């Protein structure tokens, strides 16, 4: 008698878990249709099978293809080759500038310290090289910013 109740409860538990999983899981088709919510011109990053990620702007999507603008040309990509689509995000110029400034400061300090050691000179050379390195490298860091990176996941198989 107890075994019958235990068996019935375990069957009921399996059905509840299966129902919850089916309600919460989106199918691949549902996630693909979510691409239609994107505005044309939205920056996206596309992971394709066997190739490097493509950075482009969303144009449109059908059940079989994704159309994007890449380097001024419209490109149609077959859905079967796409493993993931991400919203694009730009890297921060401030962050890259700070990284460049720190790299310049470190390089200047090393060059200055090496010069002091080689010439047995004044320690002010190292301080001067440190201070020159910051304004030289910070603009380089800012100039290298601006590339599109992967942001929020929009679609995956």
HUMO-V565114 format. One record per pair of residues at least 24 apart in sequence whose ideal C-beta (glycine too) atoms are under 10 Angstrom apart, sorted by the first residue. I is the first residue (numbers start at 0). J is the second residue. Records with the same first field share a line. If there is no record, write none. Layout:
I = J  J
This chain:
27 = 78  154  155  156
28 = 62  78
29 = 154
30 = 83  84  152  153  154  155  156
31 = 60  61  62  63  65  78  81  84  153  154  155  156
32 = 60  62  154
33 = 60  84  153  154
34 = 59  60  61  65  78  81  84  153  154
35 = 59  60  61
36 = 60  153
37 = 84  86  153  154
39 = 66  67  68
40 = 68
41 = 67  86  87  153
42 = 67  85  86  87  88  89  147  148  150
43 = 67  84  85  86  87  147  149  150  153  154
44 = 83  84  85  86  87  88  147  148  149  150  153
45 = 69  74  76  80  81  82  83  84  85  87  149  153  154
46 = 80  81  82  83  84  85  149  152  154  155  156
47 = 76  77  80  81  82  83  84
48 = 79  80  81  82  156
49 = 80  82
50 = 80
52 = 82  83  85  147  148  149
53 = 81  84
54 = 85  87  146  147  148  149
55 = 87  147
56 = 87  147
57 = 84  86  87  153
60 = 84  154
65 = 154
78 = 154  156
79 = 156
81 = 154  155  156
82 = 154  155  156
83 = 149  152  153  154  155  156
84 = 149  152  153  154  155
85 = 147  148  149  150  151  152  153  154  155
86 = 147  149  150  151  152  153
87 = 146  147  148  149  150  151
88 = 146  147  148  149  150  151
89 = 144  145  146  147  148  150
90 = 143  144  145  146  147  148
91 = 141  144  145
92 = 140  141  142  143  144  145
93 = 140  141  144
94 = 140  141  144
95 = 137  139  140  141  142  143  144  145  146
96 = 136  137  138  139  140  141  142  143  144
97 = 137  140  141
98 = 136  137  139  140  141  143  144
99 = 132  133  134  135  136  137  138  139  140  141  142  143  144
100 = 132  133  134  135  136  137  138  139  140  141
101 = 132  133  136  137  140
102 = 132  133  136  137  139  140
103 = 128  129  130  131  132  133  134  135  136  137  138  139  140
104 = 128  129  130  131  132  133  134  135  136  137
105 = 129  132  133  136
106 = 131  132  133  135  136
107 = 131  132  133  134  135  136
108 = 132
